[in-house]
Amino acid sequence: MGLPKGRFSIYRGTEMHAYSRLDFTYCTPSVVGRTGHLVDTKWLCWGALNSAQARFSVVDGKEEGGGWSCRMKIDDGPYAGYWLDSSDGWVCAVGSTSQRWRFLGDGDQVEWWQGELRPVVITDRKPSSDADSGQQLRALVGGTPQTYTISRIDG
């Protein structure tokens, strides 16, 4: 696939289906005991209840050795116009950013990195709580790189 031209979605693993899609969630505190998927809306998770697909645009994209890098602008939903960044490693939506994300690999299957040392990995802990609250994303020093699938929405 190379560098996406325009909008794209991200899926964990190598297959694209609703349960592997990167989403923003919109749960309320009353849901905590029943689903285990409560997350702050600015944080990202995978295929949770009451969620909306996260779509991104490539900004300042450039090809690099073994892949490409870019800044990622959120394309729709309540965080349209925000940027994807990380707070203490936790991947979240922010008002402005200079954060560049790296995607290494051929075709649609890639590893997702923040800089040279922090692969983006899936974790089961919300940043502000020890409670199980869905699968969050974190750029983790020393983490084991995982495979993600990039799906271009437009050309």
Residue pairs with C-beta under 8 A, 6 or more apart in sequence:
1 107
1 108
1 150
1 152
2 63
2 68
3 58
3 61
3 62
3 63
3 68
3 70
4 58
4 61
4 150
4 152
5 58
5 152
5 154
5 155
6 57
6 58
6 152
6 153
6 154
6 155
7 55
7 56
7 57
7 75
7 152
7 153
7 154
8 55
8 56
8 57
8 58
8 150
8 151
8 152
8 153
9 21
9 22
9 53
9 54
9 55
9 56
9 150
9 151
9 153
10 21
10 22
10 54
10 56
10 112
10 148
10 149
10 150
10 151
11 17
11 20
11 21
11 22
11 148
11 149
11 151
12 20
12 22
12 46
12 122
12 146
12 147
12 148
12 149
13 20
13 147
13 148
13 149
14 109
14 147
14 149
15 149
16 149
16 151
18 47
19 46
19 47
20 46
20 47
20 149
21 46
21 47
21 53
21 54
22 44
22 45
22 46
22 53
22 54
22 137
23 44
23 45
23 46
23 47
23 48
23 51
23 52
23 53
23 54
24 41
24 44
24 45
24 51
24 52
24 54
24 77
24 78
24 79
24 93
25 37
25 38
25 39
25 41
25 43
25 45
25 48
25 49
25 50
25 51
25 134
26 41
26 50
26 51
26 52
27 35
27 37
27 38
27 39
27 48
27 49
27 50
28 38
29 38
31 37
31 38
31 49
31 50
32 38
32 131
32 133
35 48
35 49
36 132
36 133
36 134
37 45
37 48
37 49
37 50
37 133
37 134
38 126
38 133
38 134
39 45
39 48
39 126
39 133
39 134
39 136
40 126
40 127
40 128
41 78
41 79
42 79
42 92
42 93
42 94
43 90
43 91
43 92
43 126
43 127
43 136
43 137
44 54
44 84
44 91
44 92
44 93
44 136
44 137
45 51
45 134
45 135
45 136
45 137
46 122
46 134
46 135
48 134
52 76
52 77
54 74
54 77
55 74
55 75
55 76
55 77
55 153
56 72
56 73
56 74
56 75
56 84
57 72
57 73
57 75
58 70
58 71
58 72
59 70
59 71
59 72
59 73
60 70
60 71
60 100
61 68
61 69
61 70
62 68
62 69
62 70
64 102
66 104
66 105
67 102
67 103
67 104
67 105
67 110
67 111
68 102
68 103
69 100
69 101
69 102
69 103
70 100
70 101
70 103
71 83
71 84
71 97
71 98
71 99
71 100
71 101
72 83
72 84
72 101
73 81
73 82
73 83
73 84
74 80
74 81
74 82
74 83
74 84
74 93
79 93
82 93
82 94
82 95
83 93
83 94
83 95
83 96
83 97
83 99
84 91
84 92
84 93
84 94
84 97
84 99
84 101
85 91
85 92
85 93
85 94
85 97
85 99
86 92
86 99
86 114
86 138
86 139
87 94
87 127
88 127
89 114
89 118
89 138
89 139
89 140
89 141
90 127
90 136
90 137
90 138
91 120
91 136
91 137
91 138
91 139
99 114
100 115
101 112
101 113
101 114
101 120
102 112
102 113
102 114
102 115
103 110
103 111
103 112
103 113
103 148
103 150
104 110
104 111
104 113
104 145
105 111
105 147
108 149
108 150
108 151
109 147
109 148
109 149
110 147
110 148
110 149
110 150
111 119
111 145
111 146
111 147
111 148
112 119
112 120
112 146
112 148
113 119
113 120
113 139
113 145
114 120
114 139
115 139
117 141
117 142
118 139
118 140
118 141
118 143
119 139
119 140
119 143
119 144
119 145
119 146
120 137
120 138
120 139
120 140
120 146
120 148
121 137
121 138
121 139
121 140
121 143
121 144
121 145
121 146
122 135
122 136
122 137
122 146
123 135
123 136
123 137
123 138
123 140
124 132
124 134
124 135
124 136
125 132
125 133
125 136
126 133
126 134
126 136
127 136
